[in-house]
């Protein structure tokens, strides 16, 4: 791995490296690279919050952000919760799932959760590899954390419907991953879960819900732009995403330059 310039990043004790190129999970025919923050044992909740505000995310104890050579399509996004106004479909999702009961559980392995995770991956991301995740891979991905992480289980009449992993930061919640029963159609459980997280931010006086990355040209990521007014991180500044959506796609622009 090659060392990257970390002069603009917080906490001088950390080091930042670039991975080798790998196949992009979201955009066909694209090659991706990540910038990785190390060592992981120094990234506590406070440090991680600063990194999230700089566009980083985590997978287990692996903290990273996209640092691709040509493509700049991955945009970190967050929602200022006090300005959120639910649209009709989001209100319908709330009414549809009034029977859901949420409870916080210790961050640990439960086979019922793991089996739901496998079903979700097989239905939503078949062929991507995660539908074949072993017990150990699932644990490393979702159940290992050095920050303040919460596991929330959602049941309906005692039946498991959804599991959500959240990180608690000093200025908001960071949505790590959510998986749910793929056989409930049309359920809109994913939409309900984000609205629920927004409500938790409001109830706890936290101004932002961090939603990870939005990619204009990825259908898997399109739903995030439906929660308004969402903000995107552009050149170190959080601004209204709608202001940038009228501009040409970064991926299309990069391909045009490459073609020329």
ABEGO torsion letter per residue (X at the ends): XBBBBAAABBGAABBBBBBBBBBBAABBGBBBBBBBBOBAAABBAAAAAAAAAAGBBBBEABBBBBBBAABAABBBBBBBAAABBBBAAAAAAAAAAAABBBBBBBBBBBAAAAAAAAAAAAAAABGAGAAABBAAAAAAAAABBABBBBBBBBBBGGBBABBBBBBBBAAEBBBABBBBBAABOBAGAAAAAAAAAAAAAAAAGBABBBAEBBBAABAAAAAAAABOBBBBBBGGBBBBAAAAAABBBAAAAAAAAAAX
